[in-house]
């Protein structure tokens, strides 16, 4: 059993509950953070941040941990959704503490009291709407921040042959699928690989080739942009389910074979 550091006291109980559950699943798997990185596509340092309460894990990371630890993903994802709301509220409350102080200035009763009550109600409603909007923006920003953090955590010289991952300087690219069949296998004119391992956050022509083949097989991966994002990951899981393969959302030799030989549906 791992000896875990004490979680930050300021974390909401729901966030702590999620992290404690993830720690138990890691202990059950007996995997190191580097092994977790290899199986999930999230860096070892990202997992260290997630499991020590310094960063909120994205939904895909939680789902991957549930799969690795043989846990019920539905319950774990429901816990993650609640924790994400509390995490966002905590950030908004901290940022807005100083701004809310002037609103507590002394109130002097006047003959205009009814008008003052309406004004106070309007200001309160506006503040609530602002908090909810900022919370939603924060939750959406978590995944981008994690992708950028993974790039910063990457160690030079590690996995030189592996595909690149999402970076802050990533320039959007739209690839063209040029489908052709050779020797019973389909190719999209972007890559002829049958073994390259592709996982969440990978980018490049190999990813675009897989996206083209997914679309040919009747499963939409989103845009053909060479970015292995959530839509592409879900599309990979669908064809793995259809072809009765291991459903892990990672494109390996068996999934490549299915993509190049699958009949459209």
C-alpha positions in Angstrom: 0.0 0.0 0.0 1.4 3.4 -0.9 2.1 6.0 1.7 0.1 9.0 0.5 0.7 12.6 1.4 -2.0 14.4 3.4 -4.4 16.2 1.1 -4.6 20.0 1.2 -7.0 21.1 4.0 -8.8 23.6 1.7 -10.0 21.0 -0.7 -13.8 20.4 -0.6 -14.8 17.0 0.9 -16.3 15.9 -2.5 -12.9 16.6 -4.2 -11.1 14.8 -1.4 -13.5 11.8 -1.8 -12.7 11.6 -5.5 -8.9 11.7 -5.0 -9.0 9.1 -2.2 -11.0 6.8 -4.5 -8.4 7.3 -7.3 -5.6 6.6 -4.8 -7.3 3.3 -3.8 -7.6 2.3 -7.5 -4.0 3.0 -8.1 -3.0 1.0 -5.1 -5.2 -1.9 -6.3 -3.6 -1.8 -9.7 0.0 -1.9 -8.2 1.1 0.4 -11.0 3.7 3.2 -10.7 2.8 6.7 -12.0 5.1 6.0 -15.0 3.1 2.8 -15.8 -0.2 4.8 -15.4 1.2 7.3 -17.9 1.9 4.6 -20.4 -1.6 3.1 -20.0 -3.6 6.3 -19.9 -1.8 8.9 -22.1 -1.4 11.3 -19.1 2.1 12.0 -17.9 3.5 10.7 -14.6 3.8 14.2 -13.2 0.2 14.9 -14.2 -0.9 11.8 -12.2 1.2 13.0 -9.2 -0.6 16.4 -9.3 -4.0 14.6 -9.6 -3.4 12.2 -6.7 -2.0 14.9 -4.4 -4.8 17.3 -4.9 -2.9 20.0 -6.8 -4.9 19.6 -10.0 -8.3 18.3 -10.9 -8.0 15.2 -13.2 -10.0 15.4 -16.5 -12.9 13.2 -17.1 -11.0 10.9 -19.5 -8.2 10.3 -16.9 -10.8 9.3 -14.3 -12.5 7.0 -16.8 -9.1 5.4 -17.6 -8.4 4.9 -13.9 -11.8 3.2 -13.5 -11.0 0.8 -16.3 -7.5 0.0 -15.0 -8.8 -0.5 -11.4 -11.8 -2.6 -12.6 -14.2 -0.1 -11.0 -17.6 1.1 -12.0 -16.9 4.1 -14.3 -20.5 5.4 -14.0 -20.2 6.0 -10.3 -16.7 7.3 -10.5 -17.6 9.8 -13.3 -20.6 11.0 -11.2 -18.3 11.6 -8.3 -15.9 13.4 -10.7 -18.7 15.7 -12.0 -19.6 16.7 -8.4 -16.0 17.3 -7.5 -15.4 19.4 -10.7 -18.3 21.7 -9.6 -16.9 22.1 -6.1 -13.4 22.6 -7.5 -14.6 25.4 -9.7 -16.6 27.0 -6.9 -13.6 27.0 -4.7 -11.5 28.8 -7.3 -14.2 31.3 -8.0 -14.8 32.0 -4.2 -11.0 32.5 -3.7 -10.7 34.9 -6.6 -13.8 36.9 -5.7 -13.3 37.2 -2.0 -11.6 40.6 -2.2 -14.1 41.8 -4.8 -17.1 41.0 -2.7 -15.8 43.0 0.3 -17.0 46.5 -1.0 -20.5 45.1 -1.4 -20.7 44.6 2.3 -20.4 48.4 3.0 -22.7 49.9 5.6 -26.3 50.5 4.6 -28.1 53.6 5.6 -31.9 53.3 5.7 -33.8 55.9 3.7 -37.2 56.6 2.4 -36.1 54.8 -0.7 -35.9 51.5 1.1 -38.2 49.5 -1.3 -36.1 50.6 -4.2 -33.0 49.6 -2.3 -34.4 46.1 -1.8 -35.1 45.6 -5.5 -31.6 46.9 -6.3 -30.0 44.5 -3.8 -32.0 41.5 -5.3 -30.9 42.5 -8.8 -27.2 42.7 -7.8 -27.4 39.4 -6.0 -28.9 37.7 -9.0 -26.2 39.1 -11.3 -23.5 37.9 -8.9 -24.9 34.4 -8.9 -25.0 34.4 -12.7 -21.4 35.6 -12.9 -20.2 32.8 -10.5 -22.0 30.1 -12.5 -20.5 31.5 -15.8 -17.0 31.6 -14.4 -17.5 28.1 -13.0 -18.4 26.7 -16.4 -15.5 28.4 -18.0 -13.1 27.0 -15.4 -14.3 23.4 -15.8 -13.9 23.7 -19.6 -10.4 25.2 -19.1 -9.2 22.2 -17.0 -8.6 19.9 -20.0 -6.6 22.5 -21.9 -4.5 23.3 -18.8 -3.8 19.6 -18.3 -2.7 19.2 -21.9 -0.3 22.1 -21.6 1.0 20.8 -18.3 1.7 17.4 -19.9 3.8 19.0 -22.6 5.8 20.9 -19.9 6.3 17.7 -17.9 7.6 15.7 -20.9 11.2 14.6 -20.4 13.6 15.2 -23.3 14.7 12.0 -25.0 11.8 9.9 -23.7 10.0 7.9 -26.4 11.7 9.5 -29.3 9.7 7.4 -31.8 6.4 8.1 -30.2 3.9 10.6 -31.8 3.9 14.2 -30.7 1.4 15.4 -28.2 -0.8 18.5 -27.9 1.2 21.7 -27.4 0.4 25.4 -26.7 1.8 26.3 -30.2 -0.3 23.7 -32.0 -1.5 25.1 -35.4 -4.8 23.8 -36.6 -4.5 21.6 -39.7 -7.2 20.0 -41.9 -6.0 16.8 -43.6 -7.5 15.4 -46.8 -8.4 11.7 -46.9 -7.3 10.0 -50.2 -8.8 6.5 -49.7 -7.5 3.6 -51.7 -7.5 -0.2 -51.2 -4.4 -2.3 -51.7 -4.1 -6.0 -51.0 -7.4 -6.0 -49.1 -6.4 -3.1 -46.8 -7.5 0.5 -46.9 -5.1 3.5 -46.8 -5.9 7.3 -46.6 -2.6 8.5 -48.1 -1.3 10.0 -44.8 0.4 7.0 -43.2 1.0 3.3 -44.0 1.7 2.3 -40.4 0.1 -0.8 -38.9 1.9 -0.7 -35.5 2.3 2.9 -34.2 0.6 3.3 -30.8 -1.8 6.3 -30.7 -3.4 7.5 -27.6 -5.2 10.6 -26.1 -3.4 13.9 -26.8 -1.2 12.5 -29.7 -1.1 14.6 -32.9 0.2 14.1 -36.4 -0.4 12.4 -39.7 -0.7 8.9 -38.1 -3.7 10.3 -36.1 -5.2 11.8 -39.2 -4.8 8.4 -41.0 -6.7 6.7 -38.2 -9.4 9.4 -38.3 -9.9 8.9 -42.1 -10.2 5.2 -41.6 -12.7 5.6 -38.7 -14.8 7.8 -41.0 -14.6 5.3 -43.8 -15.8 2.6 -41.4 -18.9 4.7 -40.6 -17.8 6.1 -37.2 -17.2 9.9 -37.0 -14.0 10.9 -35.2 -14.9 14.6 -35.6 -12.7 16.8 -37.8 -9.8 15.2 -39.7 -7.3 17.4 -37.8 -4.7 14.9 -36.7 -5.5 15.6 -33.0 -6.4 12.6 -30.8 -9.0 14.3 -28.7 -12.2 13.1 -26.9 -14.2 12.5 -30.1 -11.5 10.5 -31.7 -11.1 8.5 -28.5 -14.8 7.7 -28.4 -14.8 6.7 -32.1 -11.8 4.3 -31.5 -13.7 2.7 -28.5 -16.8 2.2 -30.8 -14.9 0.4 -33.5 -13.1 -1.7 -30.8 -16.5 -2.7 -29.4 -17.8 -3.4 -32.9 -14.8 -5.6 -33.8 -14.8 -7.3 -30.4 -11.4 -6.0 -29.4 -10.1 -4.8 -26.0 -11.9 -1.4 -25.5 -9.2 0.9 -24.3 -9.4 3.8 -26.7 -5.8 3.3 -27.8 -4.9 2.5 -31.4 -2.5 -0.4 -31.5 -1.7 -3.2 -34.0 -5.1 -5.0 -33.6 -7.1 -1.7 -34.0 -5.0 -0.7 -37.0 -5.8 -4.1 -38.6 -9.5 -3.6 -37.9 -9.4 0.0 -39.3 -7.7 -1.1 -42.5 -9.9 -4.1 -43.1 -13.3 -3.1 -41.6 -16.3 -2.9 -43.9 -18.3 0.4 -43.8 -21.5 0.3 -41.8 
